[in-house]
Amino acid sequence: MREEPLVGPAPPVCFGGPAHTIKHVDMTVDTEPPGLPAGIDSVLSVLSSSAVVLDGDDRVLRASAAARSFGLVDGDRLVVSELVALARKVRRDGEIREGEIDLATSRFNGRTTSFAVRVGLLGSSPAEDGLVLLLAEDQTESRRVDEVRRDFVANISHELKTPVGALALLAETVEDAAHDPEAVLRFAGRMRQEATRLTDLVQDLIMLSRIQAAEPVPDPTPLGIDTVVAEALDRCRLRAAAHGIELAASGEAGMTIHGDEDLMVTALRNLLENAVAYSPEKTRVLISTRRAGAETAEISVADQGIGIPERDLERIFERFYRVDPARSRATGGTGLGLAIAKHVIAAHGGTITVWSKEGAGSTFTIRLPLSRPDKLPAVSPEPGSTGRGAAGNGLTDHKTARPARETVK
């Protein structure tokens, strides 16, 4: 545990520090020991930290419910030896001490919890009863957020560096090949590809920043699910055809939700493009719809692709996370498509789940609240498509659809 002694004697009742969020904390009181400063219970009750008061024999006189639930206190003893040692140092020299400690706590089934610890005397001198106050603030979530922020900065820096660096090299090559028209055309095409990749990345970042707050769509309008599905299919048809993959649709027509059409189309398009990118040639991607109960619509995107390893299922909705980075970059993916889809669905009050098995493909399932009543007409399929309600399409229909195994919240 890292500790940082602070020079100076302890204040008489409690020590200073950053302001704490005011909320009620129940204190466990077994006895009414003498020597506690007046009003100590009132002070401890408004602290958000796990609070423990120790006497000169390291016996717990007061402990908040949080301290006990984290497993820091058992009965009248402080069970963490590092904290006991820190309290003894404070009692010996009267200096306030701070530190950080990682503990495997019983509150989260043994998972490590990070605490910022601050320890000081409750009396005006070490000789006065030896009372020590210990505060332990759970820093686990803030650390996780810091790690996510650092990872995001590192990832976005890398993702921007790649196309920008490629454009610089291609520009130099074009200059060197100024007298070779064919080479200029060839490298100009490569520059256009990198510029498109950079544009897509910036647009995805802008969209993600708009919807990642998980707030409801500000001005929802009635949307026909058939309309959203048809538009998403249209936007993916050329890419699918280039990979020799057939897009198919089936299911129940006429369902309506409330939301933002552009966002919903983008979410479905991202799922379809992901399915196309990870599917071999001459396979099909099926988007199907059904009513799951009286108030829920279900939209599934199933492919016959390479599947997702089980170890990656929990992370595939993270920003910039790629199961196969080489394949993703080869197909022009930004690594943000599934993250955008997750946040869009959350903003519409829905959930997204995924089932996958290596070598057998993947099924992403969206569940959204239905509007009432469902009045919008179905959209007719385009000529040449399998259309809704198509049979014999080579993929599972809703009666035999694979279940969603992994829920993303």
Long-range contacts (C-beta under 8 A, 24 or more apart in sequence): 1-82, 1-86, 1-99, 1-100, 1-101, 1-117, 2-99, 2-100, 3-86, 3-97, 3-98, 3-99, 4-97, 4-98, 4-99, 5-95, 5-96, 5-97, 6-95, 6-96, 6-97, 6-98, 7-95, 8-95, 8-96, 9-94, 9-95, 9-124, 9-125, 10-90, 10-94, 10-95, 10-96, 10-120, 10-121, 10-122, 10-123, 10-124, 11-120, 12-37, 12-123, 12-124, 13-37, 13-39, 13-40, 13-43, 13-122, 14-43, 14-120, 14-122, 14-133, 15-96, 15-118, 15-120, 15-121, 15-133, 17-118, 17-135, 20-46, 20-47, 20-48, 20-49, 21-48, 22-46, 22-48, 23-48, 25-51, 25-64, 25-65, 25-66, 26-64, 26-65, 27-51, 27-62, 27-63, 27-64, 27-65, 28-62, 28-63, 28-64, 28-65, 28-68, 29-62, 30-76, 31-61, 33-61, 35-129, 35-131, 36-61, 36-62, 36-122, 36-131, 37-122, 37-123, 37-131, 40-122, 47-135, 48-137, 49-118, 49-135, 49-136, 49-137, 50-115, 50-135, 50-136, 50-137, 50-138, 51-133, 51-134, 51-135, 52-78, 52-133, 52-134, 52-136, 53-122, 53-131, 53-132, 53-133, 53-134, 54-78, 54-87, 54-131, 54-132, 54-133, 54-134, 55-129, 55-130, 55-131, 56-91, 56-129, 56-130, 56-131, 57-130, 58-84, 58-87, 58-88, 61-131, 67-136, 69-107, 70-103, 70-105, 70-106, 70-107, 70-113, 70-136, 70-138, 71-103, 71-105, 71-106, 71-107, 72-103, 72-105, 72-136, 78-134, 83-117, 83-119, 83-134, 83-136, 86-117, 86-119, 86-134, 87-119, 87-132, 87-134, 90-119, 90-120, 90-121, 90-132, 91-121, 91-126, 91-130, 91-132, 92-126, 93-126, 94-121, 94-125, 94-126, 96-120, 96-121, 100-139, 101-136, 112-140, 113-138, 113-140, 114-138, 114-139, 114-140, 114-143, 115-139, 151-320, 152-319, 152-320, 155-319, 155-320, 155-335, 156-205, 156-320, 159-201, 159-320, 159-334, 159-335, 160-198, 160-201, 162-329, 163-194, 163-195, 163-197, 163-198, 163-201, 164-198, 166-190, 166-194, 167-191, 167-194, 167-195, 167-198, 170-194, 193-332, 196-332, 197-332, 197-334, 200-332, 200-334, 201-334, 201-336, 204-334, 204-336, 204-337, 204-340, 205-336, 207-266, 207-340, 208-319, 208-336, 208-339, 208-340, 208-343, 211-263, 211-340, 211-343, 211-344, 211-347, 212-339, 212-343, 214-343, 214-346, 214-347, 215-347, 216-347, 216-348, 216-349, 217-258, 217-259, 217-260, 217-263, 217-347, 217-348, 219-260, 220-258, 220-259, 220-260, 220-348, 221-258, 221-259, 221-260, 221-261, 222-256, 222-257, 222-258, 222-371, 222-376, 223-256, 223-257, 223-258, 223-259, 223-261, 223-264, 223-376, 224-254, 224-255, 224-256, 224-376, 224-377, 224-378, 224-379, 225-255, 225-256, 225-257, 225-289, 225-297, 225-299, 226-253, 226-254, 226-255, 226-289, 226-376, 226-377, 226-378, 226-379, 226-388, 227-261, 227-376, 227-379, 228-261, 228-264, 228-265, 228-268, 229-268, 229-287, 229-289, 229-299, 229-379, 230-379, 230-381, 230-382, 231-261, 231-265, 232-265, 232-268, 232-269, 232-272, 232-287, 233-272, 233-287, 233-382, 233-385, 234-382, 235-265, 235-269, 236-269, 236-272, 236-273, 236-276, 239-273, 239-276, 240-272, 240-276, 240-285, 243-276, 243-279, 243-281, 244-281, 244-282, 245-276, 245-279, 245-281, 245-282, 245-283, 245-284, 245-285, 246-283, 246-284, 246-285, 246-386, 247-272, 247-284, 247-285, 247-287, 247-385, 248-284, 248-285, 248-286, 248-287, 248-385, 248-386, 248-390, 248-393, 248-395, 249-286, 249-287, 249-288, 249-381, 249-385, 249-386, 249-387, 249-388, 249-390, 250-286, 250-288, 250-289, 250-386, 250-388, 250-389, 250-390, 250-391, 250-393, 250-397, 250-398, 251-288, 251-289, 251-290, 251-388, 251-389, 251-398, 252-289, 252-290, 252-291, 253-289, 253-378, 253-379, 253-388, 253-389, 254-374, 254-376, 254-377, 254-378, 255-289, 255-291, 255-297, 255-370, 255-374, 256-370, 256-371, 256-373, 256-374, 256-375, 256-376, 257-297, 257-348, 257-368, 257-369, 257-370, 257-371, 258-348, 258-369, 258-371, 259-347, 259-348, 259-368, 260-347, 260-348, 263-344, 263-347, 263-348, 264-344, 264-348, 266-340, 266-341, 266-344, 267-340, 267-341, 267-344, 267-345, 267-366, 268-299, 268-301, 268-341, 268-366, 270-337, 270-338, 270-340, 270-341, 271-301, 271-337, 271-338, 271-341, 271-364, 271-366, 272-301, 273-333, 273-337, 274-333, 274-337, 274-338, 274-364, 275-301, 275-302, 275-303, 275-305, 275-362, 275-364, 276-303, 277-327, 277-328, 277-331, 277-333, 278-303, 278-305, 278-306, 278-323, 278-324, 278-327, 278-362, 279-303, 279-304, 279-305, 279-306, 279-361, 280-304, 280-305, 280-306, 284-393, 284-394, 284-395, 286-393, 286-395, 286-396, 288-397, 288-398, 288-401, 289-388, 290-398, 291-370, 292-367, 294-370, 295-369, 295-370, 295-372, 296-367, 296-368, 296-369, 296-370, 297-367, 297-368, 297-369, 297-370, 298-365, 298-366, 298-367, 298-368, 299-365, 299-366, 299-368, 300-363, 300-364, 300-365, 300-366, 300-398, 300-401, 301-363, 301-364, 302-361, 302-362, 302-363, 302-364, 302-395, 302-396, 302-401, 302-402, 303-361, 303-362, 303-363, 304-360, 304-361, 304-394, 304-395, 305-361, 305-362, 306-358, 306-359, 306-361, 307-356, 307-357, 307-358, 307-359, 307-360, 307-361, 307-362, 308-354, 308-356, 308-358, 308-362, 309-358, 313-354, 313-356, 313-405, 313-406, 314-406, 316-354, 317-341, 317-342, 317-352, 317-408, 342-408, 351-407, 351-408, 351-409, 352-408, 353-404, 353-405, 353-406, 353-407, 353-408, 354-404, 354-405, 354-406, 354-408, 355-402, 355-403, 355-404, 355-405, 355-406, 356-405, 363-401, 363-402, 363-404, 365-404
